[in-house]
Amino acid sequence: MKKRALIAVLVVVAIVAAAGFYSMYRGRRVKAAQPCWGKLVNIQAAKEQWAVDTHASPGAPVALSDILPYLRAAPTCHVAGATYIIGKVGEEPQCTIHGTVSNFKPDHY
């Protein structure tokens, strides 16, 4: 009888530990992606301001050099090899690793 109680306690402890490790892993992934999403928001705001200032129509191409005056510095993703795709007016900018801001769902990481 004592063996079964000990096994049951060990199973419960293992389940709690597994849940804790998953939560910690998920938190690290979300924290690692947040700076990138912040830069994507800044790029989107700079694109919108550029479009207003230049009277650009939806679908007009936007280059980084166009919106650079609206940013503090050229945006770079902290993940090696990742780049930003600025996109056209009316489209969301993208990171080649993290996607777009609207795709950010912390519960899925």
Backbone torsions as a table, in degrees:
resi	resn	phi	psi	omega
1	MET	NA	-39.3	-179.8
2	LYS	-66.2	-33.0	179.2
3	LYS	-63.8	-42.9	-179.6
4	ARG	-65.0	-39.9	178.7
5	ALA	-65.5	-40.4	178.9
6	LEU	-65.2	-42.6	178.4
7	ILE	-64.0	-41.6	179.0
8	ALA	-62.8	-42.2	178.2
9	VAL	-63.7	-42.9	179.5
10	LEU	-64.3	-38.1	177.9
11	VAL	-64.3	-44.1	179.2
12	VAL	-63.2	-43.2	179.2
13	VAL	-63.3	-41.1	179.0
14	ALA	-63.8	-40.2	179.4
15	ILE	-65.9	-43.5	179.6
16	VAL	-64.7	-41.0	179.0
17	ALA	-64.9	-41.9	179.0
18	ALA	-62.5	-41.7	178.5
19	ALA	-65.0	-39.0	178.3
20	GLY	-65.3	-42.4	178.8
21	PHE	-65.6	-39.4	178.6
22	TYR	-64.1	-43.2	-179.9
23	SER	-62.7	-41.3	178.9
24	MET	-65.3	-42.2	179.4
25	TYR	-63.6	-45.3	179.4
26	ARG	-62.6	-42.7	178.9
27	GLY	-61.3	-38.9	178.4
28	ARG	-66.3	-40.5	-179.8
29	ARG	-66.3	-42.0	179.3
30	VAL	-65.9	-43.6	-179.8
31	LYS	-63.5	-35.7	179.8
32	ALA	-69.4	-30.2	-176.6
33	ALA	-87.9	-19.4	-174.6
34	GLN	-60.8	-39.9	177.8
35	PRO	-61.1	-36.4	179.3
36	CYS	-64.8	-45.0	-179.4
37	TRP	-66.1	-33.1	175.5
38	GLY	-63.4	-40.1	177.8
39	LYS	-68.2	-35.4	176.8
40	LEU	-63.4	-38.5	177.0
41	VAL	-63.6	-42.2	178.7
42	ASN	-64.7	-40.2	178.1
43	ILE	-62.8	-43.9	179.9
44	GLN	-62.1	-42.6	179.1
45	ALA	-64.8	-40.1	178.7
46	ALA	-65.7	-39.5	177.6
47	LYS	-63.1	-43.9	-179.8
48	GLU	-63.8	-42.8	179.4
49	GLN	-66.2	-40.9	177.3
50	TRP	-61.2	-42.8	-179.7
51	ALA	-63.5	-39.0	178.2
52	VAL	-67.2	-45.9	-176.7
53	ASP	-66.3	-33.8	-176.4
54	THR	-101.0	1.3	-177.8
55	HIS	57.9	38.1	179.7
56	ALA	-73.4	140.7	179.8
57	SER	-86.7	158.8	177.2
58	PRO	-57.8	135.7	-179.3
59	GLY	93.9	-4.6	178.4
60	ALA	-69.9	136.5	179.6
61	PRO	-68.9	145.1	-179.7
62	VAL	-126.5	128.6	176.2
63	ALA	-101.1	159.3	178.2
64	LEU	-60.2	-37.2	-180.0
65	SER	-63.7	-26.5	178.0
66	ASP	-68.7	-40.7	-174.1
67	ILE	-98.7	-4.8	-178.7
68	LEU	-57.6	-36.7	176.9
69	PRO	-63.6	-19.3	-179.0
70	TYR	-92.0	-3.8	-179.7
71	LEU	-113.9	156.7	177.6
72	ARG	-71.7	-36.3	-179.3
73	ALA	-155.3	165.7	177.0
74	ALA	-64.3	127.6	-177.2
75	PRO	-72.4	135.4	174.4
76	THR	-133.2	135.9	177.6
77	CYS	-78.0	143.2	-178.0
78	HIS	-74.6	-10.8	178.7
79	VAL	-88.4	128.5	-178.1
80	ALA	-59.8	130.8	177.7
81	GLY	88.9	-6.6	-179.9
82	ALA	-85.1	143.3	177.2
83	THR	-133.0	160.5	177.0
84	TYR	-100.4	137.1	173.5
85	ILE	-104.7	113.4	-174.5
86	ILE	-68.0	-45.5	178.7
87	GLY	81.3	-173.5	-178.1
88	LYS	-96.6	169.3	176.5
89	VAL	-62.9	130.2	-179.1
90	GLY	94.5	-8.4	177.0
91	GLU	-106.4	152.0	177.3
92	GLU	-79.8	141.5	172.1
93	PRO	-68.9	158.2	-177.9
94	GLN	-131.1	149.9	167.5
95	CYS	-103.5	137.1	-177.9
96	THR	-67.2	-15.5	178.2
97	ILE	-101.7	-48.9	-171.1
98	HIS	-97.3	-8.6	178.3
99	GLY	84.3	-144.8	-177.8
100	THR	-107.6	168.6	-179.9
101	VAL	-64.5	-40.0	-178.1
102	SER	-68.4	-17.5	177.6
103	ASN	-86.3	-4.5	-178.2
104	PHE	-73.5	109.6	176.3
105	LYS	-129.1	99.1	-175.4
106	PRO	-54.9	-28.3	-178.3
107	ASP	-71.1	-15.4	-178.2
108	HIS	-95.8	4.6	-179.7
109	TYR	-109.7	NA	NA
